[in-house]
Amino acid sequence: MSDLEVVGVRAMRGAFRLGPVRLEVPAGTATVLLGPSGAGKTTLLRALAGFLPLTEGSVRVDGAAVERLPPERRGFGFVPPNLGLFPQRRVRENVRYPLALRGASDAAEKTTAWVARFGLETLADRFPNELSSGQRQRVAMARAMAAEPRVLLWDEPLAALDVESRDTLVRLLRDLLESERIPLLLVTHDPATAFALASRVVVLHGGRVRVDRTPDALAGGPLDRFLARFLGYENLFSPEELTGARASSLGARLASWSGEDGLAVPPDALSWRAGPGGTHEARVAALRWTAAGWVVALRQGSLTFHTTAPGGVPGVRVGDVVSVEVDAAHVKALEGLPGEDAS
């Protein structure tokens, strides 16, 4: 078992400045890294793995500093977005590679065990280009674990996977956390993955830690528009959009409730009925059927709201006028969150 501790880490990648970053990943737990494009997520993983030199700070595994060690001696398993599989090697040879590299006498036995562990027996003689995306992810995972890492770093493990493959990979990752007790630090943009695996969620913005919380605290705490979007909030409006909509009755009401980073108006904050005469009036802009039922787009002025249909049946057509009410108790003011990094 190992614990990963990142203390005041800074690094440079071109003109981009990372840090300072402080976080902890205890043995047997997963920490998920979130953030918009360019926030520094991949840069942080590469810096921890040793592929990017630190300008300041320390990376510790079980309390021992490893930042001065070359990548191959840190004991980190790093899986990049492109997986890094050798196209000219078969599945079995890819998995065996880290064992052969260090001259393990039991390389054949361990390769067979890891191939079986990840359900790759029938694929062992195929090349990577003969596999599906989910199968290649399992090969990458088997190869990473064959190296017996003390820490696992994974960049976008579920990118471009179908639902079944994603569920399979989440189950395998969860099993690894429980059985091997290694710390896992992964980047993902998928909320289902984050909440299925994470003990903590760390949000990077501009190279710094903006949020470091447990998943339940993330969902129940203050949000900005990025976090609200990640958590699945609908009808997100910036302060500028709300200011521009003040001429309409709904826009004026919502602008008065806006936080520093705007407002989220969940579908259950809106109620409506066909016909004019309510507190606010809007027109039906679109109707869309989904597995969860009908979604109705209502437009007033420059603002469009997506909500559900009362009773499950729209009963209106595009262009119809409807009466709308908004419940302030269900509206979420969005704040510009201060950084939470204490380093």
Secondary structure by P-SEA (a helix, b strand, c coil): cbbbbbcbbbbbccccccccbbbbbcccbbbbbbbcccccaaaaaaaaaccccccccccccccccccccccccccbbbbcccccccccccaaaaaaaaaaaacccaaaaaaaaaaaaaccccccccccccccaaaaaaaaaaaaaaacccbbbbccccccccaaaaaaaaaaaaaaaaacbbbbbbccccaaaaaacccbbbbbccccccccccaaaaaaccccaaaaaaacccccccaaaaaaacccaaaaaaaaaccccbbbbccccccccccccccccccccccccccccbbbbbbcccbbbbbbcccccccccccbbbbbbbbcccbbbbccccccccc
